Amino acid sequence: MRARIFYGMNITDLKRGERGVVTSVELSPALRERLRTLNIRSGGVVRVLKVSFFKKTYLVQAVGSRVALSEEVASCVGVKKV
């Protein structure tokens, strides 16, 4: 997987318990579609539930789903803090 790095605020910038509105998903079409099916899409609200010890994995809640994202994927999902 070769994801483009998103420059600006992204999921990795949110702390545990914080929410953000997804502004963009800068991933390959297949990964973007997979996240869309899990309700992580532009305009959707996400909340960081947990961050692993070395910040390599992020447990994120979207409408009706909880998703574990790698740091690489989470860094490509742009958000605006709510």
Secondary structure, DSSP 8 states (H G I E B T S, - for coil): -------S-BGGGS-TT-EEEEEEE-S-HHHHHHHHHTT--TT-EEEEEEE-TTS-EEEEEETTEEEEEEHHHHTTEEEEE-
